[in-house]
Amino acid sequence: MGRVFAWAERQGGIEAMEKNSAMKSSLLYNTIQESAGFYTCTVDKACWSRMNVPFRIKNGDETLEAAFLKGAEQKGMIQLKGHR
């Protein structure tokens, strides 16, 4: 744990981590909202999380979601499929 705390402190501490978290989740949610329905978030806005941003592609199009997950994995992003 000491290394994690030291790293967080080097990043600017709790305030900087909070700001970074808010910025990244806002970027994701804004992308979803501005996608004209290509991406959809199935969670009520009042319950949005900064840690987990669930979304579907084209109302659950399995072919597109599989292609998305394959491309993400090739970029080192794994376990994005989540659960329903």
ABEGO torsion letter per residue (X at the ends): XAAAAAAAAAAGEAAAAAAAAAAAAAAAAAAAAAAGGABBBABBAAABBAABBBBBBGGGBAAAAAAAAAAAAAAGBBGAAEBX
